[in-house]
Amino acid sequence: MATSYDDKTALVLSKDAEARGDYPPSYENTSQAFDHNLDDQTIRQHFIRKVFVILCTQLLFTLGVVCACTYSWDMKVFVQSNPALYYVSFAVFFVCLIALACCRNVQRKYPWNLLCLALLTVCLSYMVGMIASFHDTASVVIALGTTVAVCLGIILFSLQTRLDLTYCYSFLLVFSIVVLMFGFFCIFFYSQVLQVVYGCLGALLFCLFLAVDIQLVLGKNQLSLSPEEYIFAALVLYLDIVSIFTFVLMLVGNCRN
């Protein structure tokens, strides 16, 4: 009985001492907490790496199509003489965009998410290539260089800034509606000055979108994307960069005319 009492007393004293901080915490609990934090960082880094690999693949393919439509005379004649392919590409692009943006089963289910993203990339690359074919080579090169410089600057800014830009989505939504309405206005009242202003507003809008979406991918702020949404993250960044190029090309083309 004395031995049992001594064991119970020692157990109670050890628990009281650990609660007061006289003893270090359990090694097992510390190891589990450390492994959990390490897994979170590793998963986020793997997610970022996967997103940018997919994004670079998309951009390289689009760049190849734009260069082919700009430098190849046969390709330029083909895309300009077949406008029906542009509308077909737009329809397929729109369907794939809705599927990836609104349908979680398609967005997160392999390999359908990659197939939809690949088809969307092909269609959008053809549309951008056709738009580039109506501009001279110098305008396309200037627009490409400007887009690369602007996007690199925005990425570096988003990486080092302490500002949480993810709260700007409500402002960007209002700004998007303004740019959309201004675009409809430019259709009915065509003017070169209005086209230049529209190009500037559109490029500014998607530059802001790119800065916010970069922070969503990095996950350093309160709002972030889930690691399972790497296809959606690559899609959003790809659309931002391609839209910046399109508006800059519009701006450069109108300024050079």
N, C-alpha and C positions, 0 to 999 in steps of 0.2 A: 504493500500500500504506500509505503514511503517513496518507493521508486516511482510509482505512477504519479504521486503528487509532485515530485520534483520535476518530472518530465513536463507535466502540464504547466507548472510555474515557469519553467524555462521557455516554453513555447509562448506563453503570454508575454513574458518580458522581452523576448526577441521581436514580437509583433509590435509592442509599444515602442521599442527602440527604433525600429524601422520607420514607424509612423512619425516619430520626432525628428527623423533625419540622421540618427546616430549611425545607421548602417546604409551603405549604398543601395540603390534600387536593384531589383532583380535583374540579373544579366539576360535572362530569357526575354523579359518584357522590353528591355532596351534594344536588344537585337531585332526583335520584331518591328519596333517603331522605326528603327534605322532602315531596315529592309523595305518598309512601306514607302518611306520618303524617297529612297533610291529608285524604287520601281516607278514612282510618279515622274521623276525627272527623266528617267530612261525612256518611259513611254512617250513623254512629250517631245523629247529630242528625236526619237524614232518617227513620230508623227510629222514633225517639221521636215525632217530629211525626206520622208516619203512624198510629202506635198510638193517640195521644190524639185524633186526628181521628175515627178509627173508634169509639173508646170514647165520645166525646161524642155521636156520632150514635146509638149504641145507648142511651145513658142518656136522651137527649131523647125517643126513641121510647117507651121504657118509662115515662118520666114522663107522656107524653101518654096512654098507656093507663091508667095508675093514676089520673090525674085524671078521665078519662072514666068509669071504673068507680066513682069516689068521688062525683063531682058530678052525673052524669047518672043520674036515677032509672030510665029505660028500660034503660040499659046495665047498671045494677046488677041489675035484675030479670032481664035476659037471662042474664047469667053465672051468677047463682045458681040459675036454673031449668034450666040445661043443664050439669049436672056431668059428663056424658060428654065434653064438649069439653075439660074439664080433663085427663082421663086420656089423651085423644088427644094433646093438646099435650105432656103429660109424656112419652109414648112417642116422639113425633117429636123432642122436645128431647133425650132420652137417646140416640137413634140419632145425631143430629148431634154431640152431645158426644163420643161414642166415636169417631166418624169424624175429628173435628178433633184430638182428643187422642192417638189411637193410630195413625192412618193418615197417614204422612208424604206420600204421594202426594196425598191430599185436602187436607192442611194447607198445602202449598206450591204447589199447582197452581191457577192462575188460569183461569177464574173460579169454579171449584167451591168453593174455600175461602170466597170472599165469599158465594156462594149458601147454603152450609151455615151460615155465621155469621148471615146475615140470617134464615134460617128458624129457627135457634135463638133469635135475639133476639125474633122474633114470638111463638114458643111460650112462652118464659119470661116475656115481658111480659104475655101473657094470663093465665098462672098467677098472677103477682104481682098483677095487676089484680083477679083473682077473690078472692084472699086479702084484698086491701085493701077489697073491697066489703062484707065482713062486719064491718068496723070503722067507727066513726063518723068523720066528717070531721075533727074535732079531733085524733083519734089519728093519722090518716094525715099530717096537716100537721106535727104534732110529730115523728113518725118521719122525715119527709122532711128537716125542718130539722136534726134531730140527725144524720142520716146525712151531710148535706152538710158540717156543721161537723166531724164526726169524720174524714171522708175528707180534707178540706182539711188538717187538722192532721197526719194521718199522712203525706200527700204532702210537706208542708213538712219534717217531721221526717226523712223518708227522703232528702230532697234535701241537707240540711245535716249530717246526722250522719256521724261517721267510723267508726261501728260497722259491721262487716260482718254484716248480719242474714241473709245467704244460708246461713250454716251452721246456722240454726235449723230446717231442714226436718225433721230427725229428731225434734226435740222437738215440732214441730207435727203430725207424723204420729201420735205417741203421744197428743197432746192431742185430735186428731180422733177417735181411737178411743174415748177417754174420753167425749167429748161425744156420740158416736153411741150408745154403750151407755147413757148417761144419758137420751138421747131415747127409746130403747126402754123404759126403766124408767118414764118419765113416761106412756107410752101405757097401761100396765097399772095404774099407781097414779097416777091423775089427781089433781092438787092445784094450786091456784092458786099456792101458794108454790113448788112444784116447777117450774111453768111460768115463773115469774119467774127462778128460778135458771138454768133451761135457756136462757132468752133472754139472760141475762147471759153465760153461758159461750159460747154460739154467737156473740154479737156480739164478744166478746173474741177468740175463735179467728180469725174472719175479719178482724178488725182487724190481727192479727199477720200473717196471710197477705197482706194488702194491703201492709203495710210491706215484707215480704220480696220480694213480686212487683214492687213499684216499683223496688227496687234491682236486680232481675234485668233489668228493662227499661232502666234507666239504664246498666248495664254498667260501673259504676265499681269493682266488687269482683271477686273471683276467679271467682265464678260469674255467668254472664250468658246472655241469650238471643241466638241468632243473628239477624242482621238479616233473614234470610229468614223468620223465625217471627213476623212482625208480626201475623198473624191470631191465632195462638195467644196472643200477649202481650195483645192486646185482649180476647180471650175470658176469660183468667184474671183480668184486672183487672175486667172487667164482672161476672163471677160473684162476685168478692169484694165489690164494692159492693152488688150486689143482695142478696146473703146478709146483709150488715150491715143493710140496710134491713128485710129480712124479720124478722130476730131483734129489731131495735129495735122494730118494729111489734108483735111479739108481746109484748115487755116492756111497752111503753106501754099496749097494749090490756088486758093483765091488771092493770096497776096502776090503770087508770081504772075498772075494773069493781068 
